[in-house]
C-alpha cells in the first residue's frame, strides 16, 4: 500500500511538472511572444535570437542541436533571419566551420520588447511566492533532473537541458558529467552569456 501510494504521488508530481512546463511554453513562450512582437517572429526564431544574445560563435551543428532540428533546417532558419535583417552572419577567419552571428538593431528591439513583457508577466505571477520557497522548489527540480539525466549521461555530450534559461549556478551541471553548451572547454571561441547587448553595436 505504501509503495502504491508513493508511485501515485510520483505520477502526480510528474503530471504537475508537465503541466507547468506546458503552461510556460504555451503562455509565456508562444502567446506572450506573439503579442509582444506582433507576430513578427516565431517561438523557434526567438529562441535562436536569444541564443545569439547569449553568445556569438557557433557551428551549424550547434544551432541545429539547440533548436533540435537537422543541420539543413538550422541553416534555413539562420538564412531566413539574415534575409529579414534580424541577424548578421560572418565566417570565422580561422575556422570556416564556425560562424559568428550577431543581433541587428531590429532584432534587438524585438528581443527587448519580448523580455520586458515576459518579465512583467512573470513578476505578476511569482510575486505571491516567497523567494525561499522558489529556491527550494528549484533545488528539488534540479536534483530530480540531475538524477534523470544521469541515467543516460555521456561525458562527451553537450547538455542543452536549460535551453534559453541559462543559469550561472546550475546544480545539474555540477552533478552530471556532461559538457555545458554555454561553457565550452578553455580556448574555445564561444563567449559567456550576455543578455544585455540587445543588438547594440
JOWOTA-V618441 format. One record per residue. RES is the residue in three letters. SS is DSSP state (H for helix, E for strand, C for the rest). PHI is phi in whole degrees, -180 to 180 (999 if undefined). D_FIRST is the distance of its C-alpha to the first C-alpha in Angstrom with 2 decimals. Layout:
# JOWOTA-V618441
RES&SS&PHI&D_FIRST / RES&SS&PHI&D_FIRST
This chain:
# JOWOTA-V618441
UNK&C&999&0.00 / UNK&H&-63&3.81 / UNK&H&-64&5.45 / UNK&H&-62&5.14 / UNK&H&-63&6.12 / UNK&H&-64&8.55 / UNK&H&-65&9.96 / UNK&H&-64&10.62 / UNK&H&-65&12.33 / UNK&H&-64&14.25 / UNK&H&-62&15.40 / UNK&H&-62&16.46 / UNK&H&-63&18.34 / UNK&H&-64&20.04 / UNK&H&-63&20.94 / UNK&H&-64&22.52 / UNK&H&-63&24.36 / UNK&H&-67&25.68 / UNK&H&-62&26.87 / UNK&H&-62&28.58 / UNK&H&-62&30.28 / UNK&H&-66&31.42 / UNK&H&-65&32.82 / UNK&H&-61&34.75 / UNK&H&-65&36.17 / UNK&H&-73&37.08 / UNK&H&-90&38.35 / UNK&H&-83&39.61 / UNK&H&-95&40.73 / UNK&H&-120&42.04 / UNK&H&-65&43.03 / UNK&H&-66&44.22 / UNK&H&-61&46.06 / UNK&H&-61&47.79 / UNK&H&-72&48.94 / UNK&H&-70&50.03 / UNK&C&-108&52.01 / UNK&C&54&53.12 / UNK&C&71&51.64 / UNK&C&-76&53.83 / UNK&C&-136&51.10 / UNK&C&-86&47.86 / UNK&H&-56&44.58 / UNK&H&-65&45.21 / UNK&H&-67&48.75 / UNK&H&-65&47.71 / UNK&H&-59&45.18 / UNK&H&-68&48.11 / UNK&H&-63&50.35 / UNK&H&-68&47.84 / UNK&H&-61&47.58 / UNK&H&-65&51.38 / UNK&H&-67&51.40 / UNK&H&-82&49.19 / UNK&C&-163&51.23 / UNK&C&-110&54.26 / UNK&E&-120&54.33 / UNK&E&-149&52.43 / UNK&E&-92&52.76 / UNK&H&-61&52.10 / UNK&H&-63&49.00 / UNK&H&-59&47.71 / UNK&H&-64&48.08 / UNK&H&-62&46.54 / UNK&H&-64&43.47 / UNK&H&-64&43.10 / UNK&H&-85&43.42 / UNK&C&59&41.39 / UNK&C&-134&44.31 / UNK&C&-75&46.92 / UNK&H&-61&50.00 / UNK&H&-64&52.15 / UNK&H&-67&50.07 / UNK&H&-65&50.10 / UNK&H&-62&53.87 / UNK&H&-66&54.33 / UNK&H&-63&52.21 / UNK&H&-65&54.42 / UNK&H&-57&57.61 / UNK&H&-63&56.72 / UNK&H&-73&56.27 / UNK&H&-65&59.44 / UNK&H&-62&61.43 / UNK&C&-88&60.24 / UNK&C&60&61.36 / UNK&C&-106&57.86 / UNK&E&-141&57.84 / UNK&E&-117&60.53 / UNK&E&-128&60.25 / UNK&E&-135&62.33 / UNK&E&-85&62.11 / UNK&C&-71&61.76 / UNK&C&-70&65.16 / UNK&C&-96&63.81 / UNK&C&-141&61.04 / UNK&C&-69&61.48 / UNK&C&-73&57.87 / UNK&E&-95&56.95 / UNK&E&-118&57.60 / UNK&E&-104&57.89 / UNK&E&-113&56.61 / UNK&E&-135&57.57 / UNK&E&-70&56.99 / UNK&C&-103&60.02 / UNK&H&-55&60.99 / UNK&H&-66&59.68 / UNK&H&-71&56.21 / UNK&H&-62&56.22 / UNK&H&-67&56.77 / UNK&H&-62&53.96 / UNK&H&-65&51.56 / UNK&H&-64&52.68 / UNK&H&-63&52.29 / UNK&H&-68&48.76 / UNK&H&-63&47.70 / UNK&H&-64&49.24 / UNK&H&-66&47.48 / UNK&H&-65&44.14 / UNK&H&-64&44.47 / UNK&H&-63&45.38 / UNK&H&-65&42.43 / UNK&H&-66&39.89 / UNK&H&-65&41.39 / UNK&H&-68&41.20 / UNK&H&-82&37.47 / UNK&H&-87&36.42 / UNK&C&-61&38.71 / UNK&C&-77&35.99 / UNK&C&-108&33.83 / UNK&C&-62&34.97 / UNK&H&-54&35.91 / UNK&H&-65&33.56 / UNK&H&-66&30.56 / UNK&H&-65&31.72 / UNK&H&-63&32.23 / UNK&H&-64&28.70 / UNK&H&-65&27.33 / UNK&H&-63&29.80 / UNK&H&-64&28.86 / UNK&H&-63&25.13 / UNK&H&-64&26.03 / UNK&H&-63&28.61 / UNK&H&-65&26.35 / UNK&H&-66&23.78 / UNK&H&-63&26.76 / UNK&H&-62&28.37 / UNK&H&-64&25.40 / UNK&H&-68&25.23 / UNK&H&-63&29.03 / UNK&H&-65&29.28 / UNK&C&-64&27.50 / UNK&C&-124&30.68 / UNK&C&-69&33.13 / UNK&C&-125&36.77 / UNK&C&-55&39.11 / UNK&C&-85&41.95 / UNK&C&-84&40.14 / UNK&E&-79&40.92 / UNK&E&-89&38.04 / UNK&C&-123&38.33 / UNK&C&-63&34.92 / UNK&C&-81&36.43 / UNK&C&60&38.96 / UNK&C&-90&41.43 / UNK&C&-101&39.44 / UNK&C&-64&40.83 / UNK&C&-130&40.12 / UNK&C&-62&42.16 / UNK&C&-104&39.15 / UNK&C&-120&36.42 / UNK&H&-66&33.46 / UNK&H&-61&32.69 / UNK&H&-64&36.29 / UNK&H&-76&36.00 / UNK&H&-95&32.83 / UNK&C&-109&33.37 / UNK&C&-78&36.48 / UNK&C&-135&37.96 / UNK&E&-82&41.26 / UNK&E&-75&41.27 / UNK&C&-58&43.30 / UNK&C&-91&45.03 / UNK&C&-130&45.79 / UNK&C&-74&47.57 / UNK&C&-61&49.28 / UNK&C&-54&52.38 / UNK&C&78&55.59 / UNK&C&-72&53.82 / UNK&C&-82&55.54 / UNK&C&-68&52.62 / UNK&C&-87&52.84 / UNK&C&-75&50.15 / UNK&C&-55&48.66 / UNK&C&-145&51.06 / UNK&C&-89&50.00 / UNK&C&-100&53.12 / UNK&C&-80&55.88 / UNK&C&49&55.40 / UNK&C&84&58.14 / UNK&C&-77&60.76 / UNK&C&-79&63.38
